[in-house]
Amino acid sequence: MKILSRGRNKSVALKKLTMVHPTEGFPITAMREIVLLKRLQHHNIVQLQDIFPSRQSEANKNKGSFYLQFEYVKHDLQGLLNK
C-alpha cells in the first residue's frame, strides 16, 4: 500500500502483518524477515524504515497488526517479471 509519510512528506510503502493467533506471539517468519531486512544494506534491496503496531479494535476482530514501512519504489520484481 502506498501512503504519504507525515514527517518526511514522501511516499512510502506499507506491508501489513496480521497477528492471526495473538496468544502465540509474533510470527517467527515475520521476525526473520525483519531481522534480515534490518541487516541488509544494498541498493538492490528495499530499505526497511520503520515498524509500528496498530491497535486492537472490533474493525480488525480484536487482532493487533504490525506495519512495516519501506521506501516506495514504482515496480516490484513480480511485476517486472510478468511483463
N, CA, C and O atoms as a Maestro MAE file, in Angstrom:
{
 s_m_m2io_version
 :::
 2.0.0
}

f_m_ct {
 s_m_title
 :::
 protein
 m_atom[332] {
  # First column is atom index #
  i_m_mmod_type
  r_m_x_coord
  r_m_y_coord
  r_m_z_coord
  i_m_residue_number
  s_m_chain_name
  s_m_pdb_residue_name
  s_m_pdb_atom_name
  i_m_atomic_number
  :::
  1 25 0.845 -1.155 0.000 1 A "MET " " N  " 7
  2 3 0.000 0.000 0.000 1 A "MET " " CA " 6
  3 2 0.901 1.232 0.000 1 A "MET " " C  " 6
  4 15 1.877 1.296 0.748 1 A "MET " " O  " 8
  5 25 0.576 2.188 -0.825 2 A "LYS " " N  " 7
  6 3 1.350 3.416 -0.939 2 A "LYS " " CA " 6
  7 2 0.656 4.513 -0.127 2 A "LYS " " C  " 6
  8 15 -0.545 4.737 -0.282 2 A "LYS " " O  " 8
  9 25 1.418 5.199 0.742 3 A "ILE " " N  " 7
  10 3 0.878 6.317 1.513 3 A "ILE " " CA " 6
  11 2 1.891 7.450 1.522 3 A "ILE " " C  " 6
  12 15 3.032 7.280 1.093 3 A "ILE " " O  " 8
  13 25 1.470 8.595 2.008 4 A "LEU " " N  " 7
  14 3 2.354 9.744 2.149 4 A "LEU " " CA " 6
  15 2 2.787 9.818 3.602 4 A "LEU " " C  " 6
  16 15 1.946 9.927 4.495 4 A "LEU " " O  " 8
  17 25 4.080 9.761 3.849 5 A "SER " " N  " 7
  18 3 4.620 9.825 5.200 5 A "SER " " CA " 6
  19 2 4.433 11.233 5.758 5 A "SER " " C  " 6
  20 15 4.746 12.210 5.078 5 A "SER " " O  " 8
  21 25 3.936 11.348 6.967 6 A "ARG " " N  " 7
  22 3 3.681 12.663 7.569 6 A "ARG " " CA " 6
  23 2 4.952 13.458 7.801 6 A "ARG " " C  " 6
  24 15 5.055 14.606 7.369 6 A "ARG " " O  " 8
  25 25 5.904 12.870 8.469 7 A "GLY " " N  " 7
  26 3 7.110 13.587 8.858 7 A "GLY " " CA " 6
  27 2 8.032 13.915 7.695 7 A "GLY " " C  " 6
  28 15 8.677 14.963 7.688 7 A "GLY " " O  " 8
  29 25 8.097 13.038 6.727 8 A "ARG " " N  " 7
  30 3 9.066 13.203 5.641 8 A "ARG " " CA " 6
  31 2 8.460 13.792 4.377 8 A "ARG " " C  " 6
  32 15 9.184 14.227 3.482 8 A "ARG " " O  " 8
  33 25 7.115 13.808 4.302 9 A "ASN " " N  " 7
  34 3 6.407 14.303 3.128 9 A "ASN " " CA " 6
  35 2 6.855 13.581 1.858 9 A "ASN " " C  " 6
  36 15 7.003 14.190 0.799 9 A "ASN " " O  " 8
  37 25 7.067 12.275 1.987 10 A "LYS " " N  " 7
  38 3 7.474 11.424 0.874 10 A "LYS " " CA " 6
  39 2 6.564 10.213 0.835 10 A "LYS " " C  " 6
  40 15 5.980 9.834 1.851 10 A "LYS " " O  " 8
  41 25 6.443 9.607 -0.333 11 A "SER " " N  " 7
  42 3 5.666 8.376 -0.460 11 A "SER " " CA " 6
  43 2 6.442 7.210 0.135 11 A "SER " " C  " 6
  44 15 7.646 7.074 -0.082 11 A "SER " " O  " 8
  45 25 5.732 6.365 0.892 12 A "VAL " " N  " 7
  46 3 6.324 5.157 1.463 12 A "VAL " " CA " 6
  47 2 5.380 3.998 1.183 12 A "VAL " " C  " 6
  48 15 4.206 4.206 0.875 12 A "VAL " " O  " 8
  49 25 5.885 2.794 1.288 13 A "ALA " " N  " 7
  50 3 5.081 1.583 1.107 13 A "ALA " " CA " 6
  51 2 4.892 0.919 2.466 13 A "ALA " " C  " 6
  52 15 5.817 0.860 3.276 13 A "ALA " " O  " 8
  53 25 3.680 0.419 2.704 14 A "LEU " " N  " 7
  54 3 3.387 -0.284 3.950 14 A "LEU " " CA " 6
  55 2 3.052 -1.734 3.661 14 A "LEU " " C  " 6
  56 15 2.364 -2.048 2.689 14 A "LEU " " O  " 8
  57 25 3.547 -2.608 4.517 15 A "LYS " " N  " 7
  58 3 3.196 -4.017 4.462 15 A "LYS " " CA " 6
  59 2 2.561 -4.369 5.799 15 A "LYS " " C  " 6
  60 15 3.161 -4.160 6.853 15 A "LYS " " O  " 8
  61 25 1.344 -4.902 5.753 16 A "LYS " " N  " 7
  62 3 0.603 -5.229 6.973 16 A "LYS " " CA " 6
  63 2 0.894 -6.666 7.394 16 A "LYS " " C  " 6
  64 15 0.780 -7.595 6.595 16 A "LYS " " O  " 8
  65 25 1.272 -6.836 8.663 17 A "LEU " " N  " 7
  66 3 1.457 -8.158 9.247 17 A "LEU " " CA " 6
  67 2 0.336 -8.366 10.264 17 A "LEU " " C  " 6
  68 15 0.318 -7.718 11.311 17 A "LEU " " O  " 8
  69 25 -0.583 -9.254 9.963 18 A "THR " " N  " 7
  70 3 -1.715 -9.505 10.844 18 A "THR " " CA " 6
  71 2 -1.350 -10.577 11.856 18 A "THR " " C  " 6
  72 15 -0.755 -11.599 11.514 18 A "THR " " O  " 8
  73 25 -1.713 -10.332 13.095 19 A "MET " " N  " 7
  74 3 -1.490 -11.306 14.155 19 A "MET " " CA " 6
  75 2 -2.664 -12.280 14.144 19 A "MET " " C  " 6
  76 15 -3.715 -11.996 14.719 19 A "MET " " O  " 8
  77 25 -2.489 -13.427 13.492 20 A "VAL " " N  " 7
  78 3 -3.566 -14.414 13.354 20 A "VAL " " CA " 6
  79 2 -3.896 -15.040 14.707 20 A "VAL " " C  " 6
  80 15 -5.064 -15.170 15.072 20 A "VAL " " O  " 8
  81 25 -2.865 -15.421 15.440 21 A "HIS " " N  " 7
  82 3 -3.038 -16.010 16.769 21 A "HIS " " CA " 6
  83 2 -2.235 -15.181 17.766 21 A "HIS " " C  " 6
  84 15 -1.089 -15.522 18.059 21 A "HIS " " O  " 8
  85 25 -2.809 -14.097 18.293 22 A "PRO " " N  " 7
  86 3 -2.053 -13.202 19.172 22 A "PRO " " CA " 6
  87 2 -1.518 -13.867 20.430 22 A "PRO " " C  " 6
  88 15 -0.526 -13.407 20.994 22 A "PRO " " O  " 8
  89 25 -2.161 -14.948 20.882 23 A "THR " " N  " 7
  90 3 -1.689 -15.622 22.088 23 A "THR " " CA " 6
  91 2 -0.385 -16.379 21.843 23 A "THR " " C  " 6
  92 15 0.334 -16.703 22.789 23 A "THR " " O  " 8
  93 25 -0.080 -16.662 20.573 24 A "GLU " " N  " 7
  94 3 1.141 -17.392 20.237 24 A "GLU " " CA " 6
  95 2 2.338 -16.476 20.037 24 A "GLU " " C  " 6
  96 15 3.449 -16.953 19.803 24 A "GLU " " O  " 8
  97 25 2.130 -15.183 20.125 25 A "GLY " " N  " 7
  98 3 3.230 -14.243 19.963 25 A "GLY " " CA " 6
  99 2 3.431 -13.811 18.521 25 A "GLY " " C  " 6
  100 15 2.618 -14.105 17.644 25 A "GLY " " O  " 8
  101 25 4.526 -13.111 18.299 26 A "PHE " " N  " 7
  102 3 4.843 -12.568 16.983 26 A "PHE " " CA " 6
  103 2 5.257 -13.699 16.042 26 A "PHE " " C  " 6
  104 15 6.038 -14.561 16.444 26 A "PHE " " O  " 8
  105 25 4.757 -13.723 14.801 27 A "PRO " " N  " 7
  106 3 5.102 -14.803 13.863 27 A "PRO " " CA " 6
  107 2 6.605 -14.874 13.587 27 A "PRO " " C  " 6
  108 15 7.231 -13.860 13.277 27 A "PRO " " O  " 8
  109 25 7.171 -16.052 13.697 28 A "ILE " " N  " 7
  110 3 8.612 -16.235 13.530 28 A "ILE " " CA " 6
  111 2 9.061 -15.891 12.108 28 A "ILE " " C  " 6
  112 15 10.169 -15.389 11.918 28 A "ILE " " O  " 8
  113 25 8.215 -16.153 11.107 29 A "THR " " N  " 7
  114 3 8.599 -15.820 9.732 29 A "THR " " CA " 6
  115 2 8.698 -14.308 9.546 29 A "THR " " C  " 6
  116 15 9.574 -13.820 8.832 29 A "THR " " O  " 8
  117 25 7.803 -13.579 10.186 30 A "ALA " " N  " 7
  118 3 7.869 -12.111 10.117 30 A "ALA " " CA " 6
  119 2 9.113 -11.602 10.841 30 A "ALA " " C  " 6
  120 15 9.767 -10.666 10.381 30 A "ALA " " O  " 8
  121 25 9.431 -12.216 11.961 31 A "MET " " N  " 7
  122 3 10.624 -11.821 12.715 31 A "MET " " CA " 6
  123 2 11.884 -12.042 11.873 31 A "MET " " C  " 6
  124 15 12.777 -11.196 11.855 31 A "MET " " O  " 8
  125 25 11.951 -13.163 11.186 32 A "ARG " " N  " 7
  126 3 13.107 -13.437 10.314 32 A "ARG " " CA " 6
  127 2 13.222 -12.388 9.222 32 A "ARG " " C  " 6
  128 15 14.312 -11.885 8.947 32 A "ARG " " O  " 8
  129 25 12.094 -12.059 8.598 33 A "GLU " " N  " 7
  130 3 12.093 -11.055 7.532 33 A "GLU " " CA " 6
  131 2 12.594 -9.706 8.045 33 A "GLU " " C  " 6
  132 15 13.407 -9.056 7.389 33 A "GLU " " O  " 8
  133 25 12.120 -9.289 9.200 34 A "ILE " " N  " 7
  134 3 12.517 -8.008 9.777 34 A "ILE " " CA " 6
  135 2 14.005 -7.989 10.102 34 A "ILE " " C  " 6
  136 15 14.700 -7.023 9.787 34 A "ILE " " O  " 8
  137 25 14.490 -9.045 10.725 35 A "VAL " " N  " 7
  138 3 15.912 -9.118 11.090 35 A "VAL " " CA " 6
  139 2 16.788 -9.044 9.836 35 A "VAL " " C  " 6
  140 15 17.774 -8.307 9.811 35 A "VAL " " O  " 8
  141 25 16.434 -9.800 8.806 36 A "LEU " " N  " 7
  142 3 17.227 -9.778 7.566 36 A "LEU " " CA " 6
  143 2 17.193 -8.408 6.889 36 A "LEU " " C  " 6
  144 15 18.227 -7.906 6.447 36 A "LEU " " O  " 8
  145 25 16.008 -7.807 6.809 37 A "LEU " " N  " 7
  146 3 15.901 -6.505 6.155 37 A "LEU " " CA " 6
  147 2 16.650 -5.416 6.909 37 A "LEU " " C  " 6
  148 15 17.179 -4.492 6.291 37 A "LEU " " O  " 8
  149 25 16.703 -5.508 8.227 38 A "LYS " " N  " 7
  150 3 17.458 -4.516 9.002 38 A "LYS " " CA " 6
  151 2 18.968 -4.685 8.809 38 A "LYS " " C  " 6
  152 15 19.713 -3.705 8.838 38 A "LYS " " O  " 8
  153 25 19.413 -5.924 8.613 39 A "ARG " " N  " 7
  154 3 20.850 -6.193 8.429 39 A "ARG " " CA " 6
  155 2 21.343 -5.865 7.026 39 A "ARG " " C  " 6
  156 15 22.461 -5.380 6.855 39 A "ARG " " O  " 8
  157 25 20.504 -6.132 6.016 40 A "LEU " " N  " 7
  158 3 20.933 -5.971 4.631 40 A "LEU " " CA " 6
  159 2 20.908 -4.514 4.206 40 A "LEU " " C  " 6
  160 15 19.895 -3.830 4.349 40 A "LEU " " O  " 8
  161 25 22.012 -4.054 3.691 41 A "GLN " " N  " 7
  162 3 22.134 -2.692 3.177 41 A "GLN " " CA " 6
  163 2 22.710 -2.782 1.770 41 A "GLN " " C  " 6
  164 15 23.922 -2.910 1.598 41 A "GLN " " O  " 8
  165 25 21.836 -2.715 0.755 42 A "HIS " " N  " 7
  166 3 22.277 -2.826 -0.620 42 A "HIS " " CA " 6
  167 2 21.323 -2.039 -1.500 42 A "HIS " " C  " 6
  168 15 20.129 -1.976 -1.206 42 A "HIS " " O  " 8
  169 25 21.817 -1.442 -2.562 43 A "HIS " " N  " 7
  170 3 20.972 -0.608 -3.412 43 A "HIS " " CA " 6
  171 2 19.912 -1.411 -4.171 43 A "HIS " " C  " 6
  172 15 18.967 -0.819 -4.693 43 A "HIS " " O  " 8
  173 25 20.037 -2.713 -4.247 44 A "ASN " " N  " 7
  174 3 19.036 -3.551 -4.910 44 A "ASN " " CA " 6
  175 2 18.012 -4.138 -3.939 44 A "ASN " " C  " 6
  176 15 17.131 -4.889 -4.358 44 A "ASN " " O  " 8
  177 25 18.112 -3.814 -2.669 45 A "ILE " " N  " 7
  178 3 17.191 -4.327 -1.654 45 A "ILE " " CA " 6
  179 2 16.450 -3.144 -1.044 45 A "ILE " " C  " 6
  180 15 17.066 -2.171 -0.607 45 A "ILE " " O  " 8
  181 25 15.131 -3.237 -1.019 46 A "VAL " " N  " 7
  182 3 14.314 -2.152 -0.479 46 A "VAL " " CA " 6
  183 2 14.662 -1.923 0.992 46 A "VAL " " C  " 6
  184 15 14.907 -2.874 1.734 46 A "VAL " " O  " 8
  185 25 14.681 -0.666 1.401 47 A "GLN " " N  " 7
  186 3 15.106 -0.284 2.748 47 A "GLN " " CA " 6
  187 2 13.916 -0.276 3.716 47 A "GLN " " C  " 6
  188 15 12.927 0.423 3.492 47 A "GLN " " O  " 8
  189 25 14.025 -1.064 4.794 48 A "LEU " " N  " 7
  190 3 13.015 -1.049 5.853 48 A "LEU " " CA " 6
  191 2 13.263 0.189 6.706 48 A "LEU " " C  " 6
  192 15 14.352 0.354 7.257 48 A "LEU " " O  " 8
  193 25 12.259 1.063 6.819 49 A "GLN " " N  " 7
  194 3 12.437 2.323 7.533 49 A "GLN " " CA " 6
  195 2 11.896 2.300 8.951 49 A "GLN " " C  " 6
  196 15 12.481 2.907 9.849 49 A "GLN " " O  " 8
  197 25 10.774 1.600 9.165 50 A "ASP " " N  " 7
  198 3 10.141 1.655 10.478 50 A "ASP " " CA " 6
  199 2 9.190 0.473 10.644 50 A "ASP " " C  " 6
  200 15 8.762 -0.142 9.667 50 A "ASP " " O  " 8
  201 25 8.870 0.170 11.897 51 A "ILE " " N  " 7
  202 3 7.896 -0.858 12.246 51 A "ILE " " CA " 6
  203 2 6.987 -0.243 13.304 51 A "ILE " " C  " 6
  204 15 7.470 0.339 14.275 51 A "ILE " " O  " 8
  205 25 5.666 -0.368 13.118 52 A "PHE " " N  " 7
  206 3 4.771 0.181 14.131 52 A "PHE " " CA " 6
  207 2 3.510 -0.665 14.224 52 A "PHE " " C  " 6
  208 15 3.091 -1.278 13.242 52 A "PHE " " O  " 8
  209 25 2.897 -0.697 15.431 53 A "PRO " " N  " 7
  210 3 1.700 -1.520 15.648 53 A "PRO " " CA " 6
  211 2 0.418 -0.741 15.381 53 A "PRO " " C  " 6
  212 15 0.408 0.490 15.385 53 A "PRO " " O  " 8
  213 25 -0.661 -1.483 15.148 54 A "SER " " N  " 7
  214 3 -1.999 -0.889 15.135 54 A "SER " " CA " 6
  215 2 -2.699 -1.348 16.408 54 A "SER " " C  " 6
  216 15 -2.292 -2.325 17.037 54 A "SER " " O  " 8
  217 25 -3.733 -0.648 16.771 55 A "ARG " " N  " 7
  218 3 -4.475 -1.000 17.981 55 A "ARG " " CA " 6
  219 2 -5.498 -2.091 17.680 55 A "ARG " " C  " 6
  220 15 -6.027 -2.182 16.572 55 A "ARG " " O  " 8
  221 25 -5.758 -2.904 18.678 56 A "GLN " " N  " 7
  222 3 -6.813 -3.904 18.545 56 A "GLN " " CA " 6
  223 2 -8.154 -3.195 18.583 56 A "GLN " " C  " 6
  224 15 -8.366 -2.302 19.403 56 A "GLN " " O  " 8
  225 25 -9.056 -3.587 17.703 57 A "SER " " N  " 7
  226 3 -10.391 -2.986 17.662 57 A "SER " " CA " 6
  227 2 -11.374 -3.991 17.075 57 A "SER " " C  " 6
  228 15 -10.987 -5.059 16.601 57 A "SER " " O  " 8
  229 25 -12.644 -3.629 17.116 58 A "GLU " " N  " 7
  230 3 -13.653 -4.502 16.515 58 A "GLU " " CA " 6
  231 2 -13.480 -4.576 15.007 58 A "GLU " " C  " 6
  232 15 -13.814 -5.591 14.394 58 A "GLU " " O  " 8
  233 25 -12.962 -3.514 14.404 59 A "ALA " " N  " 7
  234 3 -12.750 -3.491 12.949 59 A "ALA " " CA " 6
  235 2 -11.761 -4.558 12.509 59 A "ALA " " C  " 6
  236 15 -11.918 -5.132 11.432 59 A "ALA " " O  " 8
  237 25 -10.737 -4.839 13.327 60 A "ASN " " N  " 7
  238 3 -9.774 -5.877 12.970 60 A "ASN " " CA " 6
  239 2 -9.959 -7.136 13.833 60 A "ASN " " C  " 6
  240 15 -9.022 -7.905 14.049 60 A "ASN " " O  " 8
  241 25 -11.209 -7.322 14.324 61 A "LYS " " N  " 7
  242 3 -11.599 -8.508 15.099 61 A "LYS " " CA " 6
  243 2 -10.722 -8.700 16.331 61 A "LYS " " C  " 6
  244 15 -10.402 -9.825 16.716 61 A "LYS " " O  " 8
  245 25 -10.342 -7.587 16.937 62 A "ASN " " N  " 7
  246 3 -9.517 -7.566 18.153 62 A "ASN " " CA " 6
  247 2 -8.181 -8.274 17.987 62 A "ASN " " C  " 6
  248 15 -7.612 -8.790 18.949 62 A "ASN " " O  " 8
  249 25 -7.692 -8.290 16.760 63 A "LYS " " N  " 7
  250 3 -6.369 -8.842 16.485 63 A "LYS " " CA " 6
  251 2 -5.469 -7.676 16.110 63 A "LYS " " C  " 6
  252 15 -5.762 -6.941 15.167 63 A "LYS " " O  " 8
  253 25 -4.406 -7.509 16.823 64 A "GLY " " N  " 7
  254 3 -3.483 -6.433 16.508 64 A "GLY " " CA " 6
  255 2 -2.721 -6.734 15.224 64 A "GLY " " C  " 6
  256 15 -2.601 -7.887 14.808 64 A "GLY " " O  " 8
  257 25 -2.222 -5.699 14.622 65 A "SER " " N  " 7
  258 3 -1.418 -5.830 13.409 65 A "SER " " CA " 6
  259 2 -0.152 -5.016 13.574 65 A "SER " " C  " 6
  260 15 -0.073 -4.114 14.408 65 A "SER " " O  " 8
  261 25 0.825 -5.350 12.771 66 A "PHE " " N  " 7
  262 3 2.038 -4.552 12.691 66 A "PHE " " CA " 6
  263 2 2.209 -4.119 11.245 66 A "PHE " " C  " 6
  264 15 1.832 -4.837 10.320 66 A "PHE " " O  " 8
  265 25 2.775 -2.953 11.065 67 A "TYR " " N  " 7
  266 3 3.041 -2.438 9.724 67 A "TYR " " CA " 6
  267 2 4.539 -2.243 9.557 67 A "TYR " " C  " 6
  268 15 5.210 -1.699 10.434 67 A "TYR " " O  " 8
  269 25 5.051 -2.694 8.426 68 A "LEU " " N  " 7
  270 3 6.441 -2.450 8.052 68 A "LEU " " CA " 6
  271 2 6.427 -1.302 7.046 68 A "LEU " " C  " 6
  272 15 5.701 -1.348 6.053 68 A "LEU " " O  " 8
  273 25 7.222 -0.285 7.304 69 A "GLN " " N  " 7
  274 3 7.300 0.870 6.407 69 A "GLN " " CA " 6
  275 2 8.586 0.776 5.596 69 A "GLN " " C  " 6
  276 15 9.683 0.679 6.147 69 A "GLN " " O  " 8
  277 25 8.428 0.806 4.275 70 A "PHE " " N  " 7
  278 3 9.548 0.706 3.352 70 A "PHE " " CA " 6
  279 2 9.640 1.966 2.498 70 A "PHE " " C  " 6
  280 15 8.677 2.724 2.376 70 A "PHE " " O  " 8
  281 25 10.803 2.170 1.916 71 A "GLU " " N  " 7
  282 3 10.901 3.195 0.892 71 A "GLU " " CA " 6
  283 2 9.996 2.765 -0.256 71 A "GLU " " C  " 6
  284 15 9.849 1.571 -0.514 71 A "GLU " " O  " 8
  285 25 9.392 3.723 -0.943 72 A "TYR " " N  " 7
  286 3 8.487 3.396 -2.035 72 A "TYR " " CA " 6
  287 2 9.262 3.286 -3.341 72 A "TYR " " C  " 6
  288 15 10.061 4.161 -3.675 72 A "TYR " " O  " 8
  289 25 9.019 2.209 -4.073 73 A "VAL " " N  " 7
  290 3 9.576 2.042 -5.416 73 A "VAL " " CA " 6
  291 2 8.415 1.750 -6.357 73 A "VAL " " C  " 6
  292 15 7.440 1.114 -5.959 73 A "VAL " " O  " 8
  293 25 8.513 2.207 -7.593 74 A "LYS " " N  " 7
  294 3 7.399 2.097 -8.538 74 A "LYS " " CA " 6
  295 2 7.077 0.663 -8.931 74 A "LYS " " C  " 6
  296 15 5.911 0.334 -9.149 74 A "LYS " " O  " 8
  297 25 8.086 -0.195 -9.025 75 A "HIS " " N  " 7
  298 3 7.872 -1.551 -9.510 75 A "HIS " " CA " 6
  299 2 8.407 -2.563 -8.507 75 A "HIS " " C  " 6
  300 15 9.373 -2.300 -7.791 75 A "HIS " " O  " 8
  301 25 7.764 -3.719 -8.470 76 A "ASP " " N  " 7
  302 3 8.302 -4.832 -7.692 76 A "ASP " " CA " 6
  303 2 8.803 -5.890 -8.670 76 A "ASP " " C  " 6
  304 15 8.508 -5.839 -9.864 76 A "ASP " " O  " 8
  305 25 9.552 -6.833 -8.156 77 A "LEU " " N  " 7
  306 3 10.158 -7.860 -9.001 77 A "LEU " " CA " 6
  307 2 9.108 -8.667 -9.739 77 A "LEU " " C  " 6
  308 15 9.262 -8.949 -10.928 77 A "LEU " " O  " 8
  309 25 8.041 -9.042 -9.047 78 A "GLN " " N  " 7
  310 3 6.984 -9.833 -9.684 78 A "GLN " " CA " 6
  311 2 6.341 -9.079 -10.841 78 A "GLN " " C  " 6
  312 15 6.069 -9.665 -11.889 78 A "GLN " " O  " 8
  313 25 6.099 -7.795 -10.660 79 A "GLY " " N  " 7
  314 3 5.518 -7.001 -11.723 79 A "GLY " " CA " 6
  315 2 6.423 -6.900 -12.940 79 A "GLY " " C  " 6
  316 15 5.949 -6.927 -14.076 79 A "GLY " " O  " 8
  317 25 7.722 -6.785 -12.704 80 A "LEU " " N  " 7
  318 3 8.677 -6.709 -13.823 80 A "LEU " " CA " 6
  319 2 8.788 -8.044 -14.541 80 A "LEU " " C  " 6
  320 15 8.941 -8.081 -15.762 80 A "LEU " " O  " 8
  321 25 8.711 -9.154 -13.786 81 A "LEU " " N  " 7
  322 3 8.818 -10.475 -14.403 81 A "LEU " " CA " 6
  323 2 7.594 -10.816 -15.242 81 A "LEU " " C  " 6
  324 15 7.695 -11.576 -16.205 81 A "LEU " " O  " 8
  325 25 6.438 -10.261 -14.885 82 A "ASN " " N  " 7
  326 3 5.200 -10.558 -15.616 82 A "ASN " " CA " 6
  327 2 5.077 -9.811 -16.918 82 A "ASN " " C  " 6
  328 15 4.179 -10.110 -17.704 82 A "ASN " " O  " 8
  329 25 5.940 -8.850 -17.182 83 A "LYS " " N  " 7
  330 3 5.867 -8.075 -18.430 83 A "LYS " " CA " 6
  331 2 6.368 -8.875 -19.604 83 A "LYS " " C  " 6
  332 15 6.378 -8.379 -20.730 83 A "LYS " " O  " 8
  :::
 }
 m_bond[331] {
  # First column is bond index #
  i_m_from
  i_m_to
  i_m_order
  :::
  1 1 2 1
  2 2 3 1
  3 3 4 2
  4 3 5 1
  5 5 6 1
  6 6 7 1
  7 7 8 2
  8 7 9 1
  9 9 10 1
  10 10 11 1
  11 11 12 2
  12 11 13 1
  13 13 14 1
  14 14 15 1
  15 15 16 2
  16 15 17 1
  17 17 18 1
  18 18 19 1
  19 19 20 2
  20 19 21 1
  21 21 22 1
  22 22 23 1
  23 23 24 2
  24 23 25 1
  25 25 26 1
  26 26 27 1
  27 27 28 2
  28 27 29 1
  29 29 30 1
  30 30 31 1
  31 31 32 2
  32 31 33 1
  33 33 34 1
  34 34 35 1
  35 35 36 2
  36 35 37 1
  37 37 38 1
  38 38 39 1
  39 39 40 2
  40 39 41 1
  41 41 42 1
  42 42 43 1
  43 43 44 2
  44 43 45 1
  45 45 46 1
  46 46 47 1
  47 47 48 2
  48 47 49 1
  49 49 50 1
  50 50 51 1
  51 51 52 2
  52 51 53 1
  53 53 54 1
  54 54 55 1
  55 55 56 2
  56 55 57 1
  57 57 58 1
  58 58 59 1
  59 59 60 2
  60 59 61 1
  61 61 62 1
  62 62 63 1
  63 63 64 2
  64 63 65 1
  65 65 66 1
  66 66 67 1
  67 67 68 2
  68 67 69 1
  69 69 70 1
  70 70 71 1
  71 71 72 2
  72 71 73 1
  73 73 74 1
  74 74 75 1
  75 75 76 2
  76 75 77 1
  77 77 78 1
  78 78 79 1
  79 79 80 2
  80 79 81 1
  81 81 82 1
  82 82 83 1
  83 83 84 2
  84 83 85 1
  85 85 86 1
  86 86 87 1
  87 87 88 2
  88 87 89 1
  89 89 90 1
  90 90 91 1
  91 91 92 2
  92 91 93 1
  93 93 94 1
  94 94 95 1
  95 95 96 2
  96 95 97 1
  97 97 98 1
  98 98 99 1
  99 99 100 2
  100 99 101 1
  101 101 102 1
  102 102 103 1
  103 103 104 2
  104 103 105 1
  105 105 106 1
  106 106 107 1
  107 107 108 2
  108 107 109 1
  109 109 110 1
  110 110 111 1
  111 111 112 2
  112 111 113 1
  113 113 114 1
  114 114 115 1
  115 115 116 2
  116 115 117 1
  117 117 118 1
  118 118 119 1
  119 119 120 2
  120 119 121 1
  121 121 122 1
  122 122 123 1
  123 123 124 2
  124 123 125 1
  125 125 126 1
  126 126 127 1
  127 127 128 2
  128 127 129 1
  129 129 130 1
  130 130 131 1
  131 131 132 2
  132 131 133 1
  133 133 134 1
  134 134 135 1
  135 135 136 2
  136 135 137 1
  137 137 138 1
  138 138 139 1
  139 139 140 2
  140 139 141 1
  141 141 142 1
  142 142 143 1
  143 143 144 2
  144 143 145 1
  145 145 146 1
  146 146 147 1
  147 147 148 2
  148 147 149 1
  149 149 150 1
  150 150 151 1
  151 151 152 2
  152 151 153 1
  153 153 154 1
  154 154 155 1
  155 155 156 2
  156 155 157 1
  157 157 158 1
  158 158 159 1
  159 159 160 2
  160 159 161 1
  161 161 162 1
  162 162 163 1
  163 163 164 2
  164 163 165 1
  165 165 166 1
  166 166 167 1
  167 167 168 2
  168 167 169 1
  169 169 170 1
  170 170 171 1
  171 171 172 2
  172 171 173 1
  173 173 174 1
  174 174 175 1
  175 175 176 2
  176 175 177 1
  177 177 178 1
  178 178 179 1
  179 179 180 2
  180 179 181 1
  181 181 182 1
  182 182 183 1
  183 183 184 2
  184 183 185 1
  185 185 186 1
  186 186 187 1
  187 187 188 2
  188 187 189 1
  189 189 190 1
  190 190 191 1
  191 191 192 2
  192 191 193 1
  193 193 194 1
  194 194 195 1
  195 195 196 2
  196 195 197 1
  197 197 198 1
  198 198 199 1
  199 199 200 2
  200 199 201 1
  201 201 202 1
  202 202 203 1
  203 203 204 2
  204 203 205 1
  205 205 206 1
  206 206 207 1
  207 207 208 2
  208 207 209 1
  209 209 210 1
  210 210 211 1
  211 211 212 2
  212 211 213 1
  213 213 214 1
  214 214 215 1
  215 215 216 2
  216 215 217 1
  217 217 218 1
  218 218 219 1
  219 219 220 2
  220 219 221 1
  221 221 222 1
  222 222 223 1
  223 223 224 2
  224 223 225 1
  225 225 226 1
  226 226 227 1
  227 227 228 2
  228 227 229 1
  229 229 230 1
  230 230 231 1
  231 231 232 2
  232 231 233 1
  233 233 234 1
  234 234 235 1
  235 235 236 2
  236 235 237 1
  237 237 238 1
  238 238 239 1
  239 239 240 2
  240 239 241 1
  241 241 242 1
  242 242 243 1
  243 243 244 2
  244 243 245 1
  245 245 246 1
  246 246 247 1
  247 247 248 2
  248 247 249 1
  249 249 250 1
  250 250 251 1
  251 251 252 2
  252 251 253 1
  253 253 254 1
  254 254 255 1
  255 255 256 2
  256 255 257 1
  257 257 258 1
  258 258 259 1
  259 259 260 2
  260 259 261 1
  261 261 262 1
  262 262 263 1
  263 263 264 2
  264 263 265 1
  265 265 266 1
  266 266 267 1
  267 267 268 2
  268 267 269 1
  269 269 270 1
  270 270 271 1
  271 271 272 2
  272 271 273 1
  273 273 274 1
  274 274 275 1
  275 275 276 2
  276 275 277 1
  277 277 278 1
  278 278 279 1
  279 279 280 2
  280 279 281 1
  281 281 282 1
  282 282 283 1
  283 283 284 2
  284 283 285 1
  285 285 286 1
  286 286 287 1
  287 287 288 2
  288 287 289 1
  289 289 290 1
  290 290 291 1
  291 291 292 2
  292 291 293 1
  293 293 294 1
  294 294 295 1
  295 295 296 2
  296 295 297 1
  297 297 298 1
  298 298 299 1
  299 299 300 2
  300 299 301 1
  301 301 302 1
  302 302 303 1
  303 303 304 2
  304 303 305 1
  305 305 306 1
  306 306 307 1
  307 307 308 2
  308 307 309 1
  309 309 310 1
  310 310 311 1
  311 311 312 2
  312 311 313 1
  313 313 314 1
  314 314 315 1
  315 315 316 2
  316 315 317 1
  317 317 318 1
  318 318 319 1
  319 319 320 2
  320 319 321 1
  321 321 322 1
  322 322 323 1
  323 323 324 2
  324 323 325 1
  325 325 326 1
  326 326 327 1
  327 327 328 2
  328 327 329 1
  329 329 330 1
  330 330 331 1
  331 331 332 2
  :::
 }
}
